[in-house]
Amino acid sequence: MSASVRVMIVDDHPMVAEGIQSILEGYDGIEVVACLASGQAAVDQCAIHAPDVILMDLNMPGLGGLSATEMILERAPGTRILILSMHDSPEYISTALSHGAVGYVLKDVPTDEIKQAIDTVMGGARYLCTGAEGALNPKDGESREALTGREQTILLQLAQGKSNKEVALALDISVRTVETHRKNIKRKLGISSTAGLTRYALEHGVLQGTGHRF
């Protein structure tokens, strides 16, 4: 009989982490070796627990899921990292995959889909849940547009908490033009709220001045 798949859960919400742990422990062939609350803890303890698969949340205090994924894969390149997130934006998904994750699962999937995702990546394939797959590959077949330089500048302004009027004054454009750009930015990123734009900007280095990564 083959050894159990060693799974590490990394999520700063205890109820989420404990719920997933309870679900997975009900399956034969899966051993939850650790349940951690931060990306830094995952990096620090990965060598100790030697997980085959890590279920990694994206948004955590301190070291986020994307940076933790990169650091873990530098040290243990054979580790399979599945992002478990509430965000279904194409930008979140594609960025996670570009950082080395082998799968992306939304937190609202049926419980048995998490097990399916683990089985799939253990078999050497990439796994995207239906919602993530649909976000990356819209049915209309249209490729998603990149943000223009002007849109990136306006995203930075909005993420700093400025109103449409303040952005218009800062960039010497009309409020109506700002509103149009704002709508286009939300459409292109698949983000519906201003709070979502701010989170996106924070997580992609826009507010830290590390460059626009779109």
N, C-alpha and C positions, 0 to 999 in steps of 0.2 A: 504494500500500500504506500502511495507517495506521501511525502511529508506535507504537513499543513502549510497553507500559504500564510506567511507572516505579514500582518497588516498593522500599520501605524495610522492613527487618526489624529489630525492636527486641526483644531478648531477652537476659537476662544469663547464659544458659547457652550457652556457645560451641558445644557439640555440637548443640544444638537449632537454633541460628541457622544454623550452617554446613550442617546437614542440609537445612533448608528452602531455603537459598540454592542448594544443589546441585540440588535437585528442580526449583525454578523456572527455573533457568538451562537446564534441558533442554527447556523449551517455547519455541517460536517466539512472538514478540510480547510477551515479558516481559523486562525489564531490571532486575536487582537493582542499585540505585544506591548502597545503603549497608546495612551490617550493624552495628548499634549495640548497646551493652550496657546502656544506661540510658535512663530517660525523659527526664532532663535533656539528654543528648546528642541525643535525637530532637528536643526543642524547639529546642536551639541550632543544629542542622544542617538542620532542615527547609527553611529558605529556600535553603540552599546546594544541596541535592539535588533540591528541588522534586518530591517523589514524588506520583504519582497515588493510590497505595494504600500504607498503612502496616499491616504486620502487627505488632500491639502486644501484648506480654506484659502481664499484670496485675501480678504480684508481682515488683518489682525494688527493689534497695537505693536509698535516696534517694527521688527523685521516682518515684512509681508510675505504672502505665499509665493509670489513670483521670484523674489530675491532668494528666499529659502530654497526654492526648487533649483535654481541655478547653483547655489552653494553645495547642496546635497549631491547633485549630479556630478559636480567637480570631484567630490570625494568618493562617491559610490555610484559610478556611471551605470551600473546594472539595475539600480533601483527604478521601479516603475511608479511614476507620480501621476495620480488622478486628481485633477482639480474638482473640488466640490463647492459650488458657488450658487448664489441666488441671481447672479448677473447673466443675462442671456444676450448681451450686446456682442455683435460680431467682433468688435475690437478687443473686448475682454478675452474672447475665446481664441482668436488668432494669436494674440499676444502670449497667452498661456502656452499654446502649442509651440510658439517660437522660442520660449524659454526652456523647452525640453519636456514639458508634460506630455504624457502619452494618451491622455483622455480628458474629457470635460463632462461633468455630470451636474445637472441642476439639482438644487436641494429639494425641489418639489416632485422628484420622480418617484414612482412606486418603489417600495423598499427592495423588491427583488431585482430591480434594475441595477442597484449598486453591486450586488453579487454578480450579475451578468457582466458589468463593467470590469470587475476584478478578474473574472475568468477570461475575458477577452484580451486584456493587456498581458495576462500571464501566458496567453497563447501567442504572444508576439505581435498582436494587431493593435491599432489605435481604436479607441472607443469614444464616440460622441453620442450623447443621449439624443433623442429625437428633437428636442427643443434646440439644442446646440447645433445639430446638423442643419436644421431648418434655418437658423439664424445665419450660419455661414454660407449656405447655399439657397438663397431665396428662390421660390418656385418660378418667379418670372424670369429667372436666368440672368438678370442684370447684375453686372459686377458693381460692387460698392465703390463710390468715388472717394478719393483722398481729399482731405481738407486742403483748401488753398492757403497760401501764406496769410492772406487777410483774415480768413476764418480762424487760423491758428492764433493770430494776434487777438482777435475778438474773444476766443475761448479763454485766453489768459486773462483778459480784462474781466470777463464774466465770472471766472473762477475766483477772482480776487474780491468778489462780492459787489462789483459795481452794477448800477442800474443801466438800463438801455440809454437813458439820457446822459449819464456820466460817461459811458463808453463813447457815445456820439460826440460829446465835447472833447474828450481826450484824443480822438482820432480825426476830428474835424469832418465828420460825416453826419448825415441826418439820422434821426431816431428811427425812421422807417427803414433805412438801410441796415441799421443794427438789427432790427427785428427780423428782417429778411435773412440776414446772415445767421442769426440765432436759430431760426427754423431750419435752415440748411445744415447747420452743425448737428443739431439734434437728429435730423433725418439720416445724415451720413454715418453718425456714430451709433444709431439705433438706441438713443437715450432720450427719454421722454421728459425728464425734469431738470430744472436748474441744479438741484442738489446732486443729481446724477452726473451732470457736467463737471461740477466741482470735484466730486470723488474721482472721476476719470482723470482730471487734470492733476490731482494730487498723486494718484497711483502711477501716472505715466511721466512724472518728473517735470510737468509744465510749470508748476508753481515754485519748484526748487531751482529753476533756471538751469536744469540739466539738459535742456534741448527738447524740441518737439519730436516725439516718436510716433508718427502716424503711418 
